[in-house]
Amino acid sequence: MSILNFQGFKYLFITVSLLSSFSVNAALMTDETYFQFYTTTLIDDDVSDAEKTILVRKQKHTLKGFDSSLGVLTSVALSFETDWDLLSRVWAKDKINDQGVDVAQGKAVATSLMTIDLINPDALSPVRNFVREVAKCRERDESKPVCREASDEDGIFDGQYSWLDLSINDFIDTDITLKLTQKLTVQAFSNDDDSTVKAYNKNNYWSGFLNIEYEYQAFNVPEPSTVFLMLIGLFSMGFKQFKFAKT
């Protein structure tokens, strides 16, 4: 009777070992892509109206969706790490040479609106960052004065995308698509009727990385050789048990 109990214990031990080899473990899947908006130059030289010079630039980028064959998805984190720069420059010249002291003055207002929009799956709330740079100049002289000035700023636009209106199931077995938009504007101003003014929006690059991270529960499937050896062990013990029962 004790021999039978010992044989049963060995059966139980090998069965538990076989099942434990198919354990569930926390795992991570990630993907990353790089984007870049190169610097360009916008000019506005009309101070007589309220119209701005505008340029809108767009890009689409794709990240991998979660592969459901890996396991059970438990969480999603979509983040971005980006750098930007913006320079506003103004140039002004007095165009009428009156007797006495003349004045040249002008102002340039340059802006950059950066937007990251998750479009697949479709989230309702894009992430934005707005930058505004102002450059002013003024010069007094007796003979057609000229002035110029610039204002430059750089910074980072980092964060994590909020997709509270979505389910993690929306990220399974589908490409994740993001639309990036940069809207650039520049406008010239002057309080002097006889000043020629040029306003510039320059050094307006925006670049960085888009990242996605999936946490999931993965099933660790043992190597076929391991399973084969365990099955041989079970068969061998079963065969011995059968011979013992016959005797």
C-alpha positions in Angstrom: 0.0 0.0 0.0 2.9 2.3 0.8 4.4 1.6 -2.6 1.2 2.6 -4.3 1.0 5.8 -2.3 4.6 6.5 -3.3 3.9 5.9 -7.0 0.9 8.1 -6.7 3.0 10.9 -5.2 5.4 10.6 -8.1 2.5 10.9 -10.5 1.3 14.0 -8.7 4.8 15.6 -8.6 5.4 15.2 -12.4 1.9 16.4 -13.3 2.4 19.5 -11.1 5.8 20.1 -12.7 4.3 19.8 -16.2 1.6 22.3 -15.4 3.9 24.7 -13.7 6.0 24.9 -16.8 3.1 26.6 -18.4 3.2 29.5 -15.9 2.0 33.0 -16.4 4.5 35.9 -16.1 4.3 39.7 -16.4 6.0 40.9 -19.5 6.5 44.1 -21.6 6.2 44.9 -25.3 7.4 48.3 -26.5 7.7 50.2 -29.8 9.2 53.6 -30.7 9.4 55.9 -33.7 11.2 59.2 -34.4 9.8 62.3 -36.2 11.2 65.6 -37.3 9.9 68.9 -38.6 12.9 70.7 -40.1 13.4 74.4 -39.7 11.9 76.8 -42.3 11.4 80.5 -42.8 8.2 82.5 -42.8 8.1 86.2 -43.7 5.5 88.9 -43.3 6.2 92.4 -44.6 2.7 93.9 -44.7 1.8 96.1 -41.7 -1.3 97.5 -43.3 -3.6 94.6 -42.5 -4.2 92.1 -39.8 -3.4 89.0 -41.9 -0.7 86.6 -40.7 1.6 84.5 -42.8 0.6 80.9 -41.9 2.2 77.5 -42.6 0.7 74.2 -41.5 2.8 71.1 -41.6 1.5 67.5 -40.9 3.0 64.1 -40.5 1.5 60.6 -39.7 3.4 58.0 -37.7 2.6 54.4 -36.8 3.4 52.3 -33.8 2.8 48.6 -33.4 -0.4 47.5 -31.7 -0.4 44.7 -29.1 0.0 41.2 -30.5 -2.7 39.2 -28.8 -0.8 35.9 -29.3 1.7 37.0 -26.7 -0.7 36.9 -23.8 -3.4 39.0 -22.0 -3.0 42.8 -22.2 -3.2 44.6 -18.8 -2.2 48.2 -19.4 -1.1 50.6 -22.2 1.2 53.7 -21.8 1.6 56.1 -24.8 4.2 58.8 -24.3 6.3 61.3 -26.2 9.6 63.1 -25.7 10.2 66.1 -28.0 12.3 69.2 -28.4 11.4 72.5 -30.1 12.9 75.9 -31.0 11.4 79.2 -32.2 13.0 82.4 -33.3 11.2 85.7 -34.0 13.2 88.3 -35.9 12.2 91.9 -37.0 13.9 94.3 -39.4 12.6 97.9 -39.9 13.8 100.8 -42.0 12.5 104.4 -42.2 11.5 104.9 -45.9 11.0 108.7 -45.9 13.9 110.9 -45.1 12.4 113.9 -43.5 14.3 116.9 -42.1 15.3 116.3 -38.5 15.3 113.0 -36.6 13.6 110.0 -38.2 12.4 106.8 -36.5 12.4 103.2 -37.6 10.4 100.8 -35.5 8.8 97.4 -35.9 7.6 94.3 -34.1 7.4 90.7 -35.1 5.2 88.1 -33.5 6.0 84.5 -34.3 4.1 81.4 -33.0 4.3 77.7 -33.1 1.4 75.4 -32.2 2.4 71.7 -31.9 -0.4 69.1 -31.7 -0.2 65.3 -31.2 -3.5 63.6 -32.1 -4.2 59.9 -31.7 -6.4 58.9 -34.7 -6.3 55.1 -34.6 -7.8 54.3 -32.2 -9.6 57.6 -32.3 -9.1 59.6 -29.1 -11.1 62.7 -28.5 -8.5 64.9 -26.8 -5.3 65.8 -28.7 -2.3 67.1 -26.8 -1.1 70.6 -27.7 1.8 73.0 -26.9 1.8 76.6 -27.9 4.8 78.9 -28.1 4.8 82.7 -28.9 7.9 84.8 -29.4 8.0 88.6 -29.9 10.8 90.7 -31.2 10.8 94.5 -31.1 13.2 97.2 -32.4 13.4 101.0 -32.6 16.1 103.3 -34.0 16.3 107.1 -34.2 18.6 108.7 -36.7 18.8 111.8 -39.0 19.2 109.7 -42.1 16.8 106.7 -42.8 17.5 104.7 -39.6 17.4 100.9 -39.6 16.8 98.6 -36.7 16.8 94.9 -36.2 16.2 92.5 -33.2 15.6 88.8 -32.5 14.1 86.7 -29.7 14.8 83.0 -29.5 13.5 80.3 -27.2 13.8 76.5 -27.0 12.3 73.9 -24.8 10.8 70.4 -24.4 7.3 69.1 -25.0 7.1 65.8 -23.2 4.2 63.9 -21.7 1.9 60.9 -21.7 -1.1 60.7 -24.0 -4.5 60.6 -22.2 -6.9 58.2 -23.7 -9.5 57.8 -20.9 -12.3 57.6 -23.5 -10.7 54.4 -25.0 -10.5 50.8 -23.9 -7.2 48.9 -23.8 -8.9 46.5 -26.2 -8.7 49.2 -28.8 -4.9 48.7 -28.9 -5.0 45.0 -29.7 -4.0 43.6 -33.1 -4.1 47.0 -34.9 -1.6 49.6 -35.9 -1.5 52.7 -33.7 -1.6 55.9 -35.8 -0.8 59.4 -34.6 -1.1 62.6 -36.5 1.4 65.4 -35.7 0.6 69.0 -36.8 2.7 72.1 -36.5 1.1 75.4 -37.3 3.5 78.3 -37.7 2.5 82.0 -38.0 4.3 85.3 -38.2 2.9 88.9 -38.3 4.6 92.3 -38.7 3.5 95.4 -36.8 4.6 99.1 -36.7 3.3 102.3 -35.1 5.3 104.3 -37.6 3.5 105.0 -40.9 6.7 105.4 -42.9 8.6 102.4 -41.6 9.2 99.3 -43.8 9.0 96.2 -41.6 9.8 92.6 -42.2 8.9 89.9 -39.6 10.4 86.4 -39.6 9.5 83.1 -38.0 12.7 81.0 -38.1 14.6 78.1 -36.4 11.2 76.5 -35.9 12.1 72.8 -35.8 10.2 70.2 -33.7 11.5 66.7 -33.3 11.4 63.7 -30.9 10.2 60.2 -30.1 6.8 58.6 -29.8 6.7 55.6 -27.5 4.2 52.9 -26.6 4.5 50.4 -23.8 2.3 47.3 -23.3 2.2 45.4 -20.0 0.7 41.9 -20.3 0.5 38.5 -18.8 2.5 36.0 -20.9 2.1 32.3 -20.9 5.6 30.6 -20.7 5.3 27.6 -23.0 8.1 25.1 -22.3 10.4 23.8 -25.0 9.0 20.7 -26.9 11.9 18.7 -25.7 11.0 19.4 -22.1 7.4 18.4 -22.6 8.5 15.2 -24.4 10.8 14.2 -21.6 8.1 14.8 -19.0 5.6 12.7 -21.0 8.2 9.9 -21.3 8.6 10.0 -17.5 4.8 9.8 -17.0 4.5 6.9 -19.5 7.4 5.0 -17.8 5.9 5.4 -14.4 2.5 4.3 -15.7 4.0 1.2 -17.3 5.8 0.3 -14.0 2.6 0.8 -12.1 0.8 -1.5 -14.6 3.5 -4.2 -14.1 3.3 -3.9 -10.4 -0.5 -4.3 -10.4 -0.3 -7.5 -12.5 2.2 -9.1 -10.1 
